[in-house]
Amino acid sequence: MRTIQLISEQAFRRLDSFLAENTNLTRSHIQKVMASGGVTVNGKVVTKASTSIKEDAEIVVILPEDIPLDIPAQDIPLDIVYQDEHLSVINKPQGMTVHPANNVYTDTLVNALLYHVTDLSGINGVLRPGIVHRLDKDTSGLLVIAKNDVAHVELQKQIQAKTCKRIYLALLEGVVKTDSGFIDAPIGRCPTDRKKMDVVSNGRSAQTYYTVVERFANYTLVQFELKTGRTHQIRVHASKCLKHPVVGDKTYGYKNQKFSLDGQLLHAQTLSFVHPHSGQSLSFSAPLPDYFTKVLTILRSKNN
């Protein structure tokens, strides 16, 4: 027997569709497993494929040995900032998806981790081994990876207790008027476009601190500190609350971009937490990627 453990990040109309998008199993295989009592939602066996699931549902799938679920290890270069027997800190490049999903099972951070890192925690199942928190595909910067279940649980507790410090730098369109502030606006799935997130009254609590770092003629470099970690949180808060979207953000930003970018100028620069085994306070920083600094250099030359 093999087990997959998943947590739904959004509500889904059909359980079998959700599982098909988040595993490499076909819907027919999923329906057979469900019919045999192999799928539980929040601890209860669910046999009906069309069952709707809610956001944050805990789903466990117990697979017979004859249904394979293998994520290949790939020799993809990784920038490992720190590593010991309990965890790794990775500087993820822009353009890399964190874990397999939506029928994509190669070229992700997980594929690279399976090659470069000997042990990974199994709490999130075979699709997301070691993954404690995520970054969007086109956001660069620091992630902590758990190598065992004890470390994973302890690191997740710090994120939930908001003691894990995550600081980002972003270049925003336009001139942000206030030097600093606090955004407290709930985020949920966009009611008109299910692929996007939005500020919605029935969304999950989302809190972000921001501080202006540098001003340009038509842009603002801003530091963001997350108190919660919702999907696309900084991008949504910047666009919907500050009314200044992240430069290069093709989902929440301007259609006509003035710079040739492959994604948003958003970088997870600093990550601080307490080591889950030693209790030591750790803090890591990752320099801005070249494409980000290149844009800043252009803007600074125009300022002068």
Secondary structure, DSSP 8 states (H G I E B T S, - for coil): -EEEEEE-SS-BS-HHHHHHHHSS--HHHHHHHHHTT-EEETTEE---TT--B-TT-EEEEEE-TTS-----------EEEEE-SSEEEEEE-TT--SS-BTTB-SSSHHHHHHHH-S----TTTTTSTTBSS---TT-EEEEEEESSHHHHHHHHHHHHTT-SEEEEEEEEES--SSSEEEEE--EEE-SS-TTSEEE-TTSB--EEEEEEEEE-SSEEEEEEEESS--TTHHHHIIIIISS--BTT-TTTS-SS-SS--SS--EEEEEEEEE-TTT--EEEEE----HHHHHHHHHHHHHH-
